[in-house]
Amino acid sequence: MNPKVHDVLGALAGHLFTEVLPLLSASYAQADTMMAALLLTGAAEEFGRAAEVRSTDIREMRELFAEAAGRLPASPLRDRVVAASDREAKSLRIADLDA
């Protein structure tokens, strides 16, 4: 079975909150553990929606560039704006969407 990343991160955060945090007596250790658990929770949420958010952003930016290119006179700037509006991500991998 391949566990889903979102589930693994959520389980780790839950374990830190419910099992580890209550056992810590030092306030710094408690705060540090709570921060780690919150970061894991945020990472799980980001992982779940990352491709959708980035794909939407890219589509909207391409639309803006295409509209802007139509308003620019022929020039190197217009060529760059057209190229930006035509640019496609290599894949749906987050690293490629962020490039």
All heavy atoms as an XYZ file, in Angstrom:
741
protein
N       0.836     -1.178      0.000
C       0.000      0.000      0.000
C       0.885      1.247      0.000
O       1.841      1.341      0.748
C      -0.879     -0.031      1.249
C      -1.727      1.201      1.403
S      -2.825      1.105      2.815
C      -1.978      2.192      3.939
N       0.565      2.196     -0.842
C       1.271      3.477     -0.878
C       0.458      4.505     -0.097
O      -0.625      4.890     -0.527
C       1.431      3.976     -2.315
C       2.696      3.515     -2.946
O       3.593      3.058     -2.268
N       2.781      3.627     -4.256
N       0.963      4.943      1.039
C       0.211      5.956      1.787
C       0.236      7.287      1.042
O       1.202      7.618      0.353
C       0.961      6.049      3.111
C       2.329      5.549      2.816
C       2.198      4.564      1.686
N      -0.836      8.028      1.180
C      -0.924      9.344      0.538
C      -0.168     10.353      1.401
O      -0.242     10.320      2.635
C      -2.376      9.741      0.381
C      -3.104      8.840     -0.594
C      -4.489      9.364     -0.860
C      -5.059      8.637     -2.040
N      -6.045      7.678     -1.744
N       0.564     11.237      0.733
C       1.390     12.219      1.432
C       0.555     13.037      2.408
O       0.954     13.255      3.551
C       2.121     13.138      0.428
C       2.833     14.270      1.137
C       3.090     12.329     -0.411
N      -0.609     13.483      1.960
C      -1.487     14.278      2.817
C      -1.816     13.520      4.097
O      -1.795     14.080      5.203
C      -2.764     14.631      2.049
C      -3.713     15.479      2.812
N      -4.684     14.952      3.626
C      -3.831     16.818      2.904
C      -5.364     15.928      4.183
N      -4.869     17.075      3.770
N      -2.116     12.223      3.968
C      -2.462     11.406      5.136
C      -1.261     11.212      6.065
O      -1.405     11.244      7.292
C      -3.000     10.044      4.694
C      -4.318     10.156      3.942
O      -5.021     11.175      4.121
O      -4.638      9.226      3.173
N      -0.094     10.997      5.488
C       1.110     10.789      6.302
C       1.449     12.051      7.085
O       1.706     11.997      8.300
C       2.308     10.365      5.420
C       3.606     10.377      6.211
C       2.062      8.992      4.820
N       1.438     13.191      6.418
C       1.742     14.446      7.111
C       0.711     14.739      8.194
O       1.052     15.189      9.291
C       1.822     15.601      6.110
C       2.970     15.536      5.105
C       2.859     16.669      4.089
C       4.308     15.568      5.802
N      -0.555     14.480      7.893
C      -1.605     14.685      8.887
C      -1.445     13.765     10.093
O      -1.633     14.187     11.235
N      -1.080     12.503      9.827
C      -0.873     11.554     10.926
C       0.321     11.963     11.790
O       0.267     11.860     13.026
C      -0.674     10.148     10.367
N       1.389     12.415     11.149
C       2.552     12.877     11.912
C       2.195     14.078     12.785
O       2.571     14.135     13.965
C       3.703     13.241     10.975
C       4.450     12.086     10.329
C       5.397     12.607      9.258
C       5.206     11.303     11.376
N       1.471     15.021     12.212
C       1.058     16.197     12.984
C       0.165     15.774     14.140
O       0.338     16.239     15.280
C       0.332     17.196     12.087
N      -0.778     14.887     13.871
C      -1.666     14.407     14.922
C      -0.904     13.701     16.032
O      -1.203     13.888     17.218
N       0.086     12.905     15.660
C       0.906     12.209     16.647
C       1.669     13.209     17.526
O       1.733     13.050     18.753
C       1.880     11.257     15.950
C       2.785     10.530     16.875
N       2.355      9.495     17.676
C       4.102     10.704     17.159
C       3.369      9.054     18.408
N       4.444      9.773     18.103
N       2.226     14.226     16.906
C       2.937     15.237     17.681
C       1.999     15.945     18.656
O       2.344     16.165     19.820
C       3.616     16.252     16.761
C       4.825     15.761     15.977
C       5.307     16.834     15.016
C       5.947     15.342     16.908
N       0.805     16.310     18.174
C      -0.159     17.015     19.027
C      -0.678     16.142     20.169
O      -0.792     16.606     21.303
C      -1.370     17.487     18.211
C      -1.165     18.790     17.488
C      -1.401     18.875     16.128
C      -0.760     19.935     18.157
C      -1.236     20.075     15.450
C      -0.592     21.138     17.494
C      -0.833     21.207     16.136
N      -1.019     14.899     19.860
C      -1.713     14.083     20.861
C      -0.812     13.188     21.699
O      -1.151     12.871     22.833
C      -2.776     13.200     20.178
O      -2.140     12.329     19.235
C      -3.827     14.051     19.488
N       0.329     12.777     21.152
C       1.186     11.828     21.873
C       2.462     12.466     22.425
O       2.849     12.206     23.553
C       1.570     10.659     20.952
C       0.394      9.889     20.384
C      -0.384      9.146     21.443
O       0.211      8.690     22.434
O      -1.618      9.029     21.282
N       3.110     13.280     21.627
C       4.412     13.824     22.032
C       4.256     15.082     22.885
O       4.864     15.189     23.958
C       5.296     14.119     20.794
C       6.608     14.768     21.196
C       5.549     12.830     20.006
N       3.463     16.009     22.427
C       3.318     17.297     23.112
C       2.941     17.152     24.592
O       3.548     17.810     25.449
C       2.304     18.169     22.372
C       2.268     19.639     22.708
C       3.613     20.308     22.462
C       1.193     20.342     21.900
N       1.982     16.299     24.933
C       1.626     16.175     26.356
C       2.753     15.628     27.244
O       2.746     15.838     28.458
C       0.443     15.202     26.348
C      -0.105     15.271     24.972
C       1.067     15.552     24.083
N       3.722     14.946     26.643
C       4.814     14.362     27.426
C       5.954     15.337     27.698
O       6.816     15.065     28.526
C       5.385     13.135     26.703
C       4.403     11.974     26.480
C       5.066     10.889     25.651
C       3.912     11.432     27.807
N       5.944     16.464     27.013
C       7.044     17.426     27.151
C       6.775     18.375     28.308
O       5.679     18.917     28.444
C       7.220     18.204     25.848
C       7.550     17.356     24.619
C       7.546     18.223     23.370
C       8.884     16.663     24.787
N       7.798     18.584     29.124
C       7.615     19.472     30.276
C       8.196     20.864     30.030
O       7.698     21.845     30.570
C       8.244     18.856     31.520
O       9.625     18.616     31.299
N       9.233     20.950     29.224
C       9.853     22.255     28.963
C       8.995     23.050     27.984
O       8.576     22.538     26.947
C      11.256     22.058     28.396
N       8.737     24.297     28.317
C       7.873     25.114     27.463
C       8.479     25.321     26.071
O       7.748     25.379     25.081
C       7.556     26.452     28.128
O       8.744     27.175     28.365
N       9.810     25.429     25.994
C      10.437     25.595     24.681
C      10.199     24.355     23.832
O       9.867     24.460     22.639
C      11.938     25.866     24.812
C      12.617     25.966     23.468
C      12.545     27.153     22.734
C      13.294     24.883     22.918
C      13.137     27.247     21.487
C      13.890     24.979     21.670
C      13.809     26.161     20.965
O      14.388     26.253     19.727
N      10.363     23.173     24.417
C      10.148     21.927     23.681
C       8.694     21.806     23.245
O       8.407     21.351     22.134
C      10.558     20.728     24.530
N       7.769     22.224     24.097
C       6.357     22.199     23.727
C       6.082     23.132     22.546
O       5.403     22.760     21.588
C       5.488     22.604     24.916
C       5.428     21.582     26.006
C       4.652     22.089     27.210
O       4.436     23.289     27.381
N       4.233     21.149     28.057
N       6.616     24.341     22.632
C       6.408     25.318     21.563
C       7.034     24.842     20.262
O       6.439     24.983     19.179
C       6.974     26.674     21.971
N       8.226     24.282     20.354
C       8.924     23.789     19.174
C       8.160     22.632     18.531
O       7.998     22.575     17.307
C      10.334     23.348     19.570
C      11.286     23.285     18.403
O      11.203     24.151     17.512
O      12.119     22.359     18.391
N       7.661     21.732     19.329
C       6.892     20.594     18.826
C       5.570     21.051     18.227
O       5.148     20.559     17.175
C       6.653     19.571     19.953
O       7.926     19.155     20.451
C       5.887     18.367     19.461
N       4.933     22.015     18.872
C       3.678     22.543     18.331
C       3.920     23.216     16.981
O       3.137     23.039     16.039
C       3.035     23.528     19.302
C       1.662     24.000     18.834
S       0.843     25.084     20.004
C       0.531     23.940     21.330
N       5.008     23.951     16.874
C       5.331     24.602     15.602
C       5.570     23.563     14.513
O       5.093     23.707     13.380
C       6.560     25.503     15.754
C       6.949     26.219     14.470
S       5.683     27.307     13.808
C       5.699     28.577     15.028
N       6.299     22.506     14.839
C       6.550     21.443     13.859
C       5.242     20.795     13.412
O       5.037     20.534     12.224
C       7.492     20.395     14.448
N       4.342     20.548     14.347
C       3.054     19.942     14.015
C       2.229     20.868     13.130
O       1.594     20.426     12.160
C       2.290     19.598     15.290
N       2.236     22.158     13.439
C       1.500     23.123     12.612
C       2.097     23.217     11.214
O       1.368     23.330     10.218
C       1.476     24.491     13.291
C       0.606     24.588     14.543
C       0.837     25.915     15.251
C      -0.860     24.401     14.201
N       3.418     23.176     11.119
C       4.062     23.201      9.797
C       3.708     21.959      8.981
O       3.475     22.046      7.774
C       5.577     23.334      9.942
C       6.076     24.702     10.391
C       7.570     24.643     10.704
C       5.802     25.748      9.327
N       3.661     20.815      9.631
C       3.256     19.586      8.938
C       1.813     19.692      8.450
O       1.491     19.267      7.332
C       3.404     18.371      9.857
C       4.830     17.887     10.098
C       4.856     16.877     11.230
C       5.409     17.290      8.826
N       0.947     20.264      9.264
C      -0.448     20.448      8.869
C      -0.545     21.377      7.655
O      -1.272     21.097      6.699
C      -1.266     21.017     10.048
O      -1.156     20.115     11.155
C      -2.717     21.198      9.684
N       0.199     22.471      7.693
C       0.218     23.394      6.553
C       0.796     22.753      5.306
O       0.293     22.963      4.201
N       1.848     21.966      5.471
C       2.456     21.283      4.324
C       1.478     20.286      3.714
O       1.404     20.148      2.490
C       3.745     20.576      4.757
N       0.713     19.598      4.545
C      -0.278     18.646      4.038
C      -1.345     19.368      3.223
O      -1.725     18.917      2.139
C      -0.925     17.894      5.199
N      -1.799     20.508      3.722
C      -2.805     21.288      2.993
C      -2.239     21.805      1.673
O      -2.882     21.725      0.630
C      -3.285     22.451      3.854
C      -4.378     23.265      3.207
C      -4.863     24.392      4.095
O      -4.946     24.206      5.311
O      -5.147     25.470      3.543
N      -1.030     22.340      1.711
C      -0.389     22.855      0.497
C      -0.182     21.740     -0.513
O      -0.420     21.925     -1.709
C       0.947     23.512      0.849
C       1.753     23.983     -0.334
C       1.103     25.094     -1.153
O       0.134     25.715     -0.678
O       1.558     25.324     -2.287
N       0.239     20.578     -0.060
C       0.451     19.453     -0.964
C      -0.845     19.088     -1.671
O      -0.847     18.813     -2.870
C       0.987     18.235     -0.203
C       1.236     17.060     -1.096
C       2.433     16.951     -1.790
C       0.275     16.079     -1.262
C       2.655     15.883     -2.636
C       0.487     15.008     -2.107
C       1.688     14.910     -2.791
N      -1.947     19.124     -0.940
C      -3.220     18.723     -1.513
C      -3.737     19.640     -2.596
O      -4.470     19.202     -3.489
N      -3.362     20.891     -2.563
C      -3.923     21.841     -3.531
C      -2.875     22.530     -4.407
O      -3.215     23.368     -5.233
C      -4.756     22.883     -2.802
C      -3.964     23.732     -1.842
C      -4.864     24.615     -0.999
N      -4.056     25.442     -0.135
C      -3.708     26.690     -0.409
N      -4.131     27.276     -1.501
N      -2.946     27.364      0.416
N      -1.629     22.177     -4.248
C      -0.540     22.903     -4.905
C      -0.668     22.939     -6.424
O      -0.547     24.000     -7.037
C       0.804     22.305     -4.498
N      -0.888     21.794     -7.044
C      -0.945     21.756     -8.514
C      -2.128     22.569     -9.036
O      -2.000     23.299    -10.027
C      -1.018     20.315     -9.011
N      -3.271     22.478     -8.369
C      -4.444     23.226     -8.808
C      -4.210     24.728     -8.715
O      -4.505     25.478     -9.643
C      -5.672     22.843     -7.993
C      -6.912     23.607     -8.414
C      -8.139     23.252     -7.598
O      -8.043     22.411     -6.694
O      -9.189     23.841     -7.877
N      -3.672     25.170     -7.584
C      -3.425     26.606     -7.392
C      -2.443     27.123     -8.432
O      -2.674     28.160     -9.069
C      -2.907     26.882     -5.964
C      -2.379     28.295     -5.823
C      -4.004     26.622     -4.944
N      -1.349     26.401     -8.624
C      -0.347     26.856     -9.580
C      -0.865     26.812    -11.009
O      -0.616     27.713    -11.802
C       0.929     26.037     -9.427
C       1.702     26.430     -8.165
C       2.724     25.375     -7.796
N       3.528     25.714     -6.653
C       3.141     25.582     -5.388
N       1.922     25.163     -5.099
N       3.954     25.884     -4.401
N      -1.609     25.771    -11.362
C      -2.165     25.675    -12.712
C      -3.124     26.825    -12.989
O      -3.118     27.402    -14.079
C      -2.888     24.337    -12.901
O      -1.985     23.278    -12.830
N      -3.941     27.151    -12.009
C      -4.870     28.282    -12.158
C      -4.097     29.585    -12.319
O      -4.422     30.403    -13.197
C      -5.812     28.364    -10.943
O      -6.566     27.153    -10.865
C      -6.746     29.552    -11.040
N      -3.090     29.801    -11.496
C      -2.270     31.012    -11.605
C      -1.624     31.118    -12.978
O      -1.620     32.192    -13.593
C      -1.177     31.033    -10.534
C      -1.706     31.291     -9.138
O      -2.887     31.677     -9.001
O      -0.932     31.098     -8.178
N      -1.078     30.013    -13.462
C      -0.409     30.015    -14.765
C      -1.411     30.333    -15.876
O      -1.131     31.151    -16.757
C       0.296     28.667    -15.013
C       1.501     28.536    -14.080
C       0.705     28.511    -16.477
C       2.093     27.138    -14.024
N      -2.587     29.700    -15.831
C      -3.609     29.957    -16.854
C      -4.011     31.429    -16.850
O      -4.091     32.074    -17.913
C      -4.833     29.066    -16.622
C      -5.861     29.202    -17.747
C      -7.154     28.456    -17.463
N      -7.938     29.210    -16.490
C      -8.158     28.854    -15.234
N      -7.674     27.726    -14.774
N      -8.877     29.598    -14.420
N      -4.231     31.997    -15.661
C      -4.633     33.400    -15.579
C      -3.535     34.335    -16.063
O      -3.821     35.335    -16.740
C      -5.052     33.737    -14.146
C      -6.350     33.066    -13.741
C      -6.690     33.235    -12.270
O      -5.869     33.807    -11.516
O      -7.786     32.797    -11.868
N      -2.287     34.032    -15.737
C      -1.178     34.864    -16.214
C      -1.042     34.774    -17.739
O      -0.792     35.785    -18.403
C       0.129     34.461    -15.540
C       0.189     34.809    -14.063
S      -0.024     36.573    -13.721
C       1.419     37.249    -14.498
N      -1.208     33.572    -18.295
C      -1.132     33.420    -19.754
C      -2.217     34.249    -20.436
O      -1.973     34.878    -21.470
C      -1.244     31.955    -20.140
C       0.004     31.150    -19.757
C      -0.120     29.702    -20.107
N      -0.174     29.583    -21.565
C      -0.711     28.553    -22.198
N      -1.218     27.548    -21.532
N      -0.706     28.513    -23.509
N      -3.424     34.265    -19.854
C      -4.515     35.071    -20.409
C      -4.169     36.559    -20.363
O      -4.423     37.297    -21.333
C      -5.812     34.799    -19.657
C      -6.386     33.419    -19.908
C      -7.533     33.060    -18.960
O      -7.931     33.910    -18.120
O      -8.014     31.911    -19.052
N      -3.591     37.005    -19.242
C      -3.187     38.411    -19.135
C      -2.120     38.769    -20.163
O      -2.188     39.821    -20.807
C      -2.671     38.707    -17.726
C      -3.706     38.788    -16.623
C      -3.027     38.866    -15.260
C      -4.607     39.997    -16.824
N      -1.123     37.897    -20.306
C      -0.065     38.154    -21.285
C      -0.623     38.173    -22.707
O      -0.222     39.000    -23.523
C       1.058     37.122    -21.168
C       1.955     37.321    -19.979
C       2.340     36.241    -19.212
C       2.419     38.575    -19.627
C       3.177     36.412    -18.110
C       3.250     38.762    -18.538
C       3.630     37.675    -17.771
N      -1.532     37.265    -23.023
C      -2.116     37.225    -24.366
C      -2.881     38.515    -24.656
O      -2.764     39.092    -25.749
C      -3.028     36.014    -24.514
N      -3.635     38.988    -23.671
C      -4.373     40.247    -23.845
C      -3.405     41.420    -23.999
O      -3.579     42.281    -24.863
C      -5.296     40.483    -22.665
C      -6.134     41.735    -22.813
C      -7.050     41.972    -21.625
O      -7.425     40.999    -20.948
O      -7.364     43.156    -21.377
N      -2.368     41.451    -23.171
C      -1.391     42.541    -23.243
C      -0.652     42.525    -24.574
O      -0.391     43.584    -25.155
C      -0.401     42.431    -22.088
N      -0.322     41.350    -25.066
C       0.418     41.248    -26.336
C      -0.386     41.855    -27.479
O       0.176     42.491    -28.372
C       0.748     39.791    -26.642
N      -1.694     41.689    -27.429
C      -2.545     42.256    -28.475
C      -2.590     43.771    -28.463
O      -2.978     44.390    -29.450
N      -2.170     44.386    -27.404
C      -2.196     45.852    -27.284
C      -0.834     46.497    -27.539
O      -0.732     47.716    -27.551
C      -2.676     46.238    -25.887
C      -4.084     45.782    -25.603
C      -4.451     46.010    -24.163
N      -5.742     45.454    -23.879
C      -6.736     46.126    -23.326
N      -6.571     47.381    -22.978
N      -7.876     45.540    -23.098
N       0.189     45.658    -27.681
C       1.534     46.199    -27.866
C       1.897     46.276    -29.348
O       1.528     45.397    -30.119
C       2.563     45.300    -27.156
C       2.500     45.272    -25.635
C       3.424     44.183    -25.104
C       2.886     46.621    -25.060
N       2.648     47.302    -29.717
C       3.137     47.354    -31.104
C       4.232     46.295    -31.290
O       4.817     45.805    -30.328
C       3.729     48.772    -31.217
C       4.072     49.154    -29.816
C       3.087     48.459    -28.928
N       4.483     45.959    -32.528
C       5.541     44.983    -32.826
C       6.858     45.477    -32.234
O       7.288     46.599    -32.507
C       5.664     44.787    -34.331
N       7.449     44.651    -31.400
C       8.692     45.022    -30.727
C       9.241     43.792    -30.018
O       8.544     42.783    -29.868
C       8.435     46.135    -29.703
O       7.631     45.634    -28.649
N      10.497     43.866    -29.574
C      11.039     42.750    -28.792
C      10.220     42.483    -27.518
O      10.055     41.329    -27.121
C      12.459     43.203    -28.452
C      12.827     44.149    -29.548
C      11.546     44.859    -29.893
N       9.701     43.552    -26.896
C       8.866     43.367    -25.709
C       7.624     42.558    -26.057
O       7.260     41.627    -25.343
C       8.474     44.716    -25.105
C       7.460     44.646    -23.949
C       8.022     43.836    -22.784
C       7.063     46.044    -23.509
N       6.961     42.913    -27.157
C       5.764     42.167    -27.575
C       6.117     40.710    -27.819
O       5.367     39.814    -27.427
C       5.160     42.780    -28.830
C       3.881     42.076    -29.246
C       3.278     42.721    -30.512
N       2.002     42.157    -30.802
C       1.813     41.016    -31.459
N       2.849     40.315    -31.885
N       0.596     40.563    -31.701
N       7.258     40.454    -28.442
C       7.676     39.069    -28.699
C       7.842     38.298    -27.385
O       7.454     37.127    -27.292
C       8.982     39.039    -29.493
C       8.827     39.631    -30.899
O       7.680     39.731    -31.375
O       9.862     39.996    -31.484
N       8.426     38.946    -26.377
C       8.605     38.285    -25.085
C       7.262     38.035    -24.397
O       7.062     36.992    -23.765
C       9.523     39.102    -24.184
C      10.970     39.109    -24.661
C      11.961     39.595    -23.618
N      11.502     40.632    -22.728
C      11.956     41.886    -22.713
N      12.926     42.255    -23.530
N      11.496     42.764    -21.860
N       6.341     38.987    -24.518
C       5.022     38.823    -23.905
C       4.259     37.693    -24.604
O       3.616     36.872    -23.957
C       4.230     40.148    -23.931
C       2.791     39.951    -23.480
C       4.912     41.189    -23.050
N       4.348     37.618    -25.915
C       3.714     36.523    -26.665
C       4.319     35.187    -26.235
O       3.596     34.201    -26.007
C       3.847     36.729    -28.196
C       3.469     35.465    -28.945
C       2.998     37.904    -28.644
N       5.639     35.145    -26.115
C       6.301     33.907    -25.685
C       5.824     33.496    -24.290
O       5.583     32.313    -24.028
C       7.818     34.077    -25.702
N       5.652     34.471    -23.407
C       5.170     34.166    -22.057
C       3.735     33.649    -22.090
O       3.378     32.746    -21.325
C       5.269     35.404    -21.173
N       2.918     34.185    -22.989
C       1.525     33.738    -23.068
C       1.405     32.347    -23.678
O       0.427     31.642    -23.426
C       0.677     34.733    -23.860
O       0.986     34.681    -25.237
N       2.399     31.935    -24.442
C       2.386     30.611    -25.082
C       3.087     29.539    -24.256
O       3.021     28.359    -24.582
C       3.058     30.673    -26.454
C       2.253     31.478    -27.458
O       1.033     31.645    -27.242
O       2.842     31.945    -28.445
N       3.774     29.946    -23.207
C       4.596     29.015    -22.427
C       3.738     27.985    -21.701
O       2.753     28.327    -21.062
C       5.418     29.805    -21.414
C       6.391     28.973    -20.656
C       7.336     29.871    -19.870
N       8.153     29.065    -19.006
C       8.160     29.165    -17.693
N       7.440     30.082    -17.107
N       8.917     28.387    -16.971
N       4.119     26.744    -21.814
C       3.433     25.637    -21.146
C       4.366     25.031    -20.104
O       5.572     24.967    -20.313
C       3.070     24.543    -22.161
C       2.087     24.963    -23.220
C       0.650     24.824    -22.758
O       0.405     24.136    -21.743
O      -0.212     25.413    -23.409
N       3.809     24.563    -19.007
C       4.604     23.834    -18.017
C       4.985     22.479    -18.616
O       4.224     21.891    -19.374
C       3.812     23.648    -16.739
N       6.182     21.998    -18.272
C       6.643     20.705    -18.785
C       5.760     19.564    -18.299
O       5.582     18.578    -18.990
C       8.075     20.441    -18.332
C       9.104     21.378    -18.895
C      10.473     21.008    -18.340
C      11.449     22.128    -18.551
N      12.741     21.836    -17.913
N       5.267     19.698    -17.078
C       4.444     18.651    -16.468
C       3.662     19.271    -15.334
O       3.738     20.476    -15.091
C       5.338     17.529    -15.939
O       6.017     17.964    -14.758
N       2.917     18.444    -14.619
C       2.170     18.921    -13.451
C       2.981     18.772    -12.165
O       2.445     19.001    -11.079
C       0.843     18.176    -13.330
C      -0.163     18.498    -14.419
C      -1.423     17.660    -14.240
C      -0.506     19.978    -14.444
N       4.253     18.419    -12.288
C       5.116     18.372    -11.106
C       5.257     19.791    -10.566
O       5.372     20.755    -11.334
C       6.482     17.807    -11.456
C       6.449     16.345    -11.826
C       7.830     15.894    -12.184
N       8.701     16.230    -11.050
C       9.612     15.415    -10.558
N       9.816     14.258    -11.100
N      10.348     15.781     -9.539
N       5.250     19.928     -9.268
C       5.279     21.250     -8.646
C       6.528     22.030     -9.076
O       6.450     23.222     -9.369
C       5.205     21.140     -7.111
C       3.897     20.475     -6.700
C       5.347     22.503     -6.444
C       2.652     21.161     -7.220
N       7.664     21.370     -9.157
C       8.898     22.058     -9.577
C       8.747     22.627    -10.980
O       9.213     23.729    -11.263
C      10.086     21.095     -9.515
N       8.070     21.894    -11.879
C       7.870     22.393    -13.239
C       6.835     23.511    -13.269
O       6.963     24.465    -14.047
C       7.431     21.248    -14.167
C       8.552     20.249    -14.430
O       9.730     20.630    -14.288
O       8.242     19.095    -14.766
N       5.804     23.422    -12.438
C       4.809     24.489    -12.380
C       5.385     25.761    -11.771
O       4.978     26.860    -12.131
C       3.586     24.034    -11.570
C       2.746     22.935    -12.205
C       1.678     22.464    -11.225
C       2.116     23.393    -13.501
N       6.322     25.621    -10.865
C       6.941     26.781    -10.224
C       8.013     27.418    -11.090
O       8.422     28.547    -10.816
C       7.563     26.392     -8.876
C       6.520     26.230     -7.780
O       5.381     26.686     -7.971
O       6.863     25.663     -6.737
N       8.480     26.718    -12.104
C       9.589     27.230    -12.935
C       9.170     28.455    -13.723
O       8.060     28.682    -14.031
C      10.075     26.142    -13.880
